[in-house]
């Protein structure tokens, strides 16, 4: 379990690093991923070049932060969520570019999809693989109750006292009434000679 968590965490962190690095590489037609506005993913691709803080780097940075938290908490769900965010925004970008360009092209001369998209895809897939490799936090140990019940025994208890159930019957029975003995009237519970 420990080895799986370590291996999954390493793979996930590599995937998160790839996702954050991808916008700084060329995505399409010589244009870096950080040159696309984040709102372009929802309204359509434009030629406006945003600041880095307003580019599509943001969702990948958020995915990387979720990955770090997931690794620290050993949460497969958080790491998987980071992978889904990375892939979802990459697919969303591809859809918007495909609408503007009337299709996506793959060319080796820098006029189509480029290495930045491949790195983003690789980052998302590595995040999902890392989540699958992680074994999670594991079951919590059960708490032992504080109550204690002493086992039944036929000897003295912890205080050194002997209970009446441990004595022979002839010692627990009241003394037999012999001749000349009885209970004087007016004095219940006391034994003495009859007058």
N, C-alpha and C positions, 0 to 999 in steps of 0.2 A: 504493500500500500504506500509506503514511504517513497519507494523508488518511482512508482507511477506518478505520484504527486510532483516529485522533483522533475521528472521527464516532461510531464504535461505542462508544468509551469515554465520550463525553459522554452518549449515549443511555442507556447502562447506568447511569451515575451518577445520572441523573435518575430512572430507574426504581427504583434503590435508595433514593433519598431519598423517593420516593412511597410505597414499601413501609413504610419506617420511620414516615412521617407518618400513614399510614392508621389505625393503632390509636388515635390521638388524635382521630379523628373518629367520628361516630355510625355504628354498624354496623346495629343492628336495634332497633326499638321505642324509640328514644331512648337506647339504651345504647352507650357507646363501646367500641371494640374492646379497649382496655386494661382494661376491666372484666370481661373473660372470662379465667378461669384457663386456663393452658396444658394442665393435665390434663383440663379439660372437653372438649377436642378428642378425647380418647380414651375417657373414661368417660361423657360426657354433659353437656349444659349444665346448670348450676346457677345459683342466684341469688347465690352467694357472690362477693363482689367482692375480688379479690386485690390485693396490692401490684403496682406496675408491674413489678418484677423477676420476678414470678411470672406475669405475664400473657402473652397471645399476642404481645406486643411482641417477646419473646425470639427466636422463629424469624425474624422480619423483620429484627431487628438482626443476627442471625447471617448472614442472606442479604446484608445490606448490607456486612458485613465481608468476606465472600467476594468480593463484587463489587469492593471496593477492591483486594484482593490480586490478583484476576484482571486488573484494569486495569493494575496496576503490572507484572505479569508478562506482560501481553498474552496472557492465556490465555482463549481462547474457551470452553474446557470449564468453567472455574471460573465465568465469568459466566453460562453456560447453567445450571449447577447452582444458582446463586443464584436465577435466574428460576423454575426448577422447584420450589425450596423455597417461594418466595413463593406460587406458584399452588397447590401441594399443600396448604399449610396453610389457604389461603383456601377451597379446596374442602372440606377436612376440617371446617372451621368451619361451612360451609353445610350439610353433611350432618347434623351434630349438631343444629344449630338446626332444620333441617327435621324431624328426628325428634321433637323436643320440641314444635314448633309444628304438627306434622302438615302440613307444607308451608310453602313460603316465599311471601311476598306482596310485591308491589311497589306501594307507595302513596306519594303525594306529601305525605301529611300527617304523616309521621314514624312511622307504625305498622308499617312493613315494612322491607325492605332499604333501607339509606341510603347516603350518599355514601362512607362509610369503606370499604365493600366494593368499590365502583367504583374507588376510588383504589388499593386493594390489587391488584385485577385489572389495572389500568393499569400499576402498577409491575412486576408479573410479566411482562406482555407486552412492556413496554419493555426489560426485561432480556434477554428472548429475542431481540428485534430487535437490541439492541446486540451480543449475541454473534454474530448472523448477519452484522452489518456488519463486525465486526472481521476483519482478515485474519490475525491470529495473529503469531507471532514470525518466520515465514519460515524458509527453509532455512539451515542453518549453512554458512559458507564452508569449502571444503576446505582443509586444511593442506597446504602445499607441502613435500615431503620435503627433508631437508637434504643427501642424497647428491648427488654431482656426478660425472658421468662425462665426461671430456674427449673431445671429438670426435676421430676418427681424422684424422691429418694426415700429410703426407709431408715436413714440415719438422722443425725442431728442436722439442723439447717445451718445457715451461715452465721447465725448468732450464737450457736452452741446449745440452743434449747432443744429439748426433745418434745415432740408433739404427742398428744394423747393417743394418736393412732399408731405410734411406734411402740407403745407399752403393751405388755401381756394383759389379757382380759382380767386376770385376778387382781391386778394392781389398780385398774381403773374402776372397778366396781366398788360400791360403798360397802363398808364392813357389815358383816352379817350380825343380826341381833341375837345375842346370846342370853342366857338366863341372867337376870339381874341388870340388864341394860335396856334402855329404852330412851325415848325422847321425852324429856320433861315438858309438861304443859306450859305454854307461854314463852318457851324459848325454842323457836323453830331453828332448825339448821345446826343445832349443837347436840352432841352425843354425850351422854354421861350416865352414871349409875342411877337406877330407879330408886326413888325414896319410898 
